[in-house]
Amino acid sequence: MTKQQFDLLMIHSGMLQDGVSSEGAIAYIMLMDDNDKIDIAWLIKKVGAAKKSSLYKDAQYKRQHGIDSILLGV
């Protein structure tokens, strides 16, 4: 486990402690631009998150289309 993977696992665990679902935590993590796709894929496999979750798909779409343009309406 790399340092980045450990950090993602701790972020995910913290979100679970705050009451966020596992898929929701993955979606939030995906929206953070500083994460490597390989590390996110590792996290999904590690925690057993459902790739077909609507939250996962929304996060993937927003990341591909730029979250800033969506939030700012540009």
mmCIF file of the C-alpha atoms, coordinates in Angstrom:
data_MODEL
# 
_entry.id   MODEL 
# 
loop_
_atom_site.group_PDB 
_atom_site.id 
_atom_site.type_symbol 
_atom_site.label_atom_id 
_atom_site.label_alt_id 
_atom_site.label_comp_id 
_atom_site.label_asym_id 
_atom_site.label_entity_id 
_atom_site.label_seq_id 
_atom_site.pdbx_PDB_ins_code 
_atom_site.Cartn_x 
_atom_site.Cartn_y 
_atom_site.Cartn_z 
_atom_site.occupancy 
_atom_site.B_iso_or_equiv 
_atom_site.pdbx_formal_charge 
_atom_site.auth_seq_id 
_atom_site.auth_comp_id 
_atom_site.auth_asym_id 
_atom_site.auth_atom_id 
_atom_site.pdbx_PDB_model_num 
ATOM 1  C CA . MET A 1 1  ? 0.000   0.000  0.000   1.00 0.00 ? 1  MET A CA 1 
ATOM 2  C CA . THR A 1 2  ? 1.410   3.354  -1.045  1.00 0.00 ? 2  THR A CA 1 
ATOM 3  C CA . LYS A 1 3  ? 1.153   6.532  1.031   1.00 0.00 ? 3  LYS A CA 1 
ATOM 4  C CA . GLN A 1 4  ? -1.462  7.914  -1.391  1.00 0.00 ? 4  GLN A CA 1 
ATOM 5  C CA . GLN A 1 5  ? -3.526  4.723  -1.090  1.00 0.00 ? 5  GLN A CA 1 
ATOM 6  C CA . PHE A 1 6  ? -3.292  4.876  2.700   1.00 0.00 ? 6  PHE A CA 1 
ATOM 7  C CA . ASP A 1 7  ? -4.433  8.507  2.651   1.00 0.00 ? 7  ASP A CA 1 
ATOM 8  C CA . LEU A 1 8  ? -7.420  7.635  0.446   1.00 0.00 ? 8  LEU A CA 1 
ATOM 9  C CA . LEU A 1 9  ? -8.358  4.756  2.736   1.00 0.00 ? 9  LEU A CA 1 
ATOM 10 C CA . MET A 1 10 ? -8.236  7.087  5.760   1.00 0.00 ? 10 MET A CA 1 
ATOM 11 C CA . ILE A 1 11 ? -10.336 9.718  3.965   1.00 0.00 ? 11 ILE A CA 1 
ATOM 12 C CA . HIS A 1 12 ? -12.841 7.011  3.005   1.00 0.00 ? 12 HIS A CA 1 
ATOM 13 C CA . SER A 1 13 ? -12.935 5.685  6.579   1.00 0.00 ? 13 SER A CA 1 
ATOM 14 C CA . GLY A 1 14 ? -13.456 9.174  7.971   1.00 0.00 ? 14 GLY A CA 1 
ATOM 15 C CA . MET A 1 15 ? -16.377 9.768  5.643   1.00 0.00 ? 15 MET A CA 1 
ATOM 16 C CA . LEU A 1 16 ? -17.919 6.460  6.746   1.00 0.00 ? 16 LEU A CA 1 
ATOM 17 C CA . GLN A 1 17 ? -17.578 7.617  10.356  1.00 0.00 ? 17 GLN A CA 1 
ATOM 18 C CA . ASP A 1 18 ? -19.485 10.782 9.385   1.00 0.00 ? 18 ASP A CA 1 
ATOM 19 C CA . GLY A 1 19 ? -22.340 8.692  7.980   1.00 0.00 ? 19 GLY A CA 1 
ATOM 20 C CA . VAL A 1 20 ? -21.542 8.809  4.256   1.00 0.00 ? 20 VAL A CA 1 
ATOM 21 C CA . SER A 1 21 ? -22.113 5.580  2.310   1.00 0.00 ? 21 SER A CA 1 
ATOM 22 C CA . SER A 1 22 ? -19.106 3.803  0.846   1.00 0.00 ? 22 SER A CA 1 
ATOM 23 C CA . GLU A 1 23 ? -20.209 4.673  -2.693  1.00 0.00 ? 23 GLU A CA 1 
ATOM 24 C CA . GLY A 1 24 ? -20.788 8.277  -1.656  1.00 0.00 ? 24 GLY A CA 1 
ATOM 25 C CA . ALA A 1 25 ? -17.309 8.481  -0.145  1.00 0.00 ? 25 ALA A CA 1 
ATOM 26 C CA . ILE A 1 26 ? -15.808 7.080  -3.355  1.00 0.00 ? 26 ILE A CA 1 
ATOM 27 C CA . ALA A 1 27 ? -17.761 9.659  -5.361  1.00 0.00 ? 27 ALA A CA 1 
ATOM 28 C CA . TYR A 1 28 ? -16.476 12.512 -3.188  1.00 0.00 ? 28 TYR A CA 1 
ATOM 29 C CA . ILE A 1 29 ? -12.926 11.204 -3.462  1.00 0.00 ? 29 ILE A CA 1 
ATOM 30 C CA . MET A 1 30 ? -13.261 10.985 -7.249  1.00 0.00 ? 30 MET A CA 1 
ATOM 31 C CA . LEU A 1 31 ? -14.246 14.652 -7.353  1.00 0.00 ? 31 LEU A CA 1 
ATOM 32 C CA . MET A 1 32 ? -10.971 15.597 -5.682  1.00 0.00 ? 32 MET A CA 1 
ATOM 33 C CA . ASP A 1 33 ? -8.681  16.384 -8.629  1.00 0.00 ? 33 ASP A CA 1 
ATOM 34 C CA . ASP A 1 34 ? -5.427  15.437 -6.914  1.00 0.00 ? 34 ASP A CA 1 
ATOM 35 C CA . ASN A 1 35 ? -6.102  11.684 -6.868  1.00 0.00 ? 35 ASN A CA 1 
ATOM 36 C CA . ASP A 1 36 ? -4.620  9.205  -9.313  1.00 0.00 ? 36 ASP A CA 1 
ATOM 37 C CA . LYS A 1 37 ? -7.130  6.973  -11.140 1.00 0.00 ? 37 LYS A CA 1 
ATOM 38 C CA . ILE A 1 38 ? -5.049  3.901  -10.296 1.00 0.00 ? 38 ILE A CA 1 
ATOM 39 C CA . ASP A 1 39 ? -5.276  4.697  -6.582  1.00 0.00 ? 39 ASP A CA 1 
ATOM 40 C CA . ILE A 1 40 ? -9.030  5.258  -6.834  1.00 0.00 ? 40 ILE A CA 1 
ATOM 41 C CA . ALA A 1 41 ? -9.411  1.914  -8.621  1.00 0.00 ? 41 ALA A CA 1 
ATOM 42 C CA . TRP A 1 42 ? -7.368  0.299  -5.841  1.00 0.00 ? 42 TRP A CA 1 
ATOM 43 C CA . LEU A 1 43 ? -9.639  1.873  -3.219  1.00 0.00 ? 43 LEU A CA 1 
ATOM 44 C CA . ILE A 1 44 ? -12.782 0.678  -5.008  1.00 0.00 ? 44 ILE A CA 1 
ATOM 45 C CA . LYS A 1 45 ? -11.438 -2.876 -5.040  1.00 0.00 ? 45 LYS A CA 1 
ATOM 46 C CA . LYS A 1 46 ? -10.235 -2.625 -1.434  1.00 0.00 ? 46 LYS A CA 1 
ATOM 47 C CA . VAL A 1 47 ? -13.552 -1.474 0.029   1.00 0.00 ? 47 VAL A CA 1 
ATOM 48 C CA . GLY A 1 48 ? -15.764 -3.409 -2.382  1.00 0.00 ? 48 GLY A CA 1 
ATOM 49 C CA . ALA A 1 49 ? -17.721 -0.385 -3.596  1.00 0.00 ? 49 ALA A CA 1 
ATOM 50 C CA . ALA A 1 50 ? -20.271 -1.000 -6.331  1.00 0.00 ? 50 ALA A CA 1 
ATOM 51 C CA . LYS A 1 51 ? -19.004 0.439  -9.605  1.00 0.00 ? 51 LYS A CA 1 
ATOM 52 C CA . LYS A 1 52 ? -22.548 0.660  -10.917 1.00 0.00 ? 52 LYS A CA 1 
ATOM 53 C CA . SER A 1 53 ? -23.664 3.023  -8.165  1.00 0.00 ? 53 SER A CA 1 
ATOM 54 C CA . SER A 1 54 ? -25.373 6.174  -9.464  1.00 0.00 ? 54 SER A CA 1 
ATOM 55 C CA . LEU A 1 55 ? -23.119 8.240  -7.183  1.00 0.00 ? 55 LEU A CA 1 
ATOM 56 C CA . TYR A 1 56 ? -20.057 6.658  -8.786  1.00 0.00 ? 56 TYR A CA 1 
ATOM 57 C CA . LYS A 1 57 ? -21.408 7.396  -12.276 1.00 0.00 ? 57 LYS A CA 1 
ATOM 58 C CA . ASP A 1 58 ? -22.255 11.009 -11.352 1.00 0.00 ? 58 ASP A CA 1 
ATOM 59 C CA . ALA A 1 59 ? -18.777 11.581 -9.941  1.00 0.00 ? 59 ALA A CA 1 
ATOM 60 C CA . GLN A 1 60 ? -17.149 10.022 -12.990 1.00 0.00 ? 60 GLN A CA 1 
ATOM 61 C CA . TYR A 1 61 ? -19.238 12.237 -15.307 1.00 0.00 ? 61 TYR A CA 1 
ATOM 62 C CA . LYS A 1 62 ? -18.478 15.384 -13.323 1.00 0.00 ? 62 LYS A CA 1 
ATOM 63 C CA . ARG A 1 63 ? -14.780 14.620 -13.226 1.00 0.00 ? 63 ARG A CA 1 
ATOM 64 C CA . GLN A 1 64 ? -14.691 14.033 -16.980 1.00 0.00 ? 64 GLN A CA 1 
ATOM 65 C CA . HIS A 1 65 ? -16.624 17.209 -17.745 1.00 0.00 ? 65 HIS A CA 1 
ATOM 66 C CA . GLY A 1 66 ? -14.954 19.475 -15.240 1.00 0.00 ? 66 GLY A CA 1 
ATOM 67 C CA . ILE A 1 67 ? -16.542 20.092 -11.882 1.00 0.00 ? 67 ILE A CA 1 
ATOM 68 C CA . ASP A 1 68 ? -15.723 23.805 -12.027 1.00 0.00 ? 68 ASP A CA 1 
ATOM 69 C CA . SER A 1 69 ? -17.747 24.380 -15.177 1.00 0.00 ? 69 SER A CA 1 
ATOM 70 C CA . ILE A 1 70 ? -20.693 22.502 -13.662 1.00 0.00 ? 70 ILE A CA 1 
ATOM 71 C CA . LEU A 1 71 ? -20.604 24.366 -10.357 1.00 0.00 ? 71 LEU A CA 1 
ATOM 72 C CA . LEU A 1 72 ? -19.979 27.758 -11.876 1.00 0.00 ? 72 LEU A CA 1 
ATOM 73 C CA . GLY A 1 73 ? -22.394 27.286 -14.773 1.00 0.00 ? 73 GLY A CA 1 
ATOM 74 C CA . VAL A 1 74 ? -19.696 28.218 -17.308 1.00 0.00 ? 74 VAL A CA 1 
# 
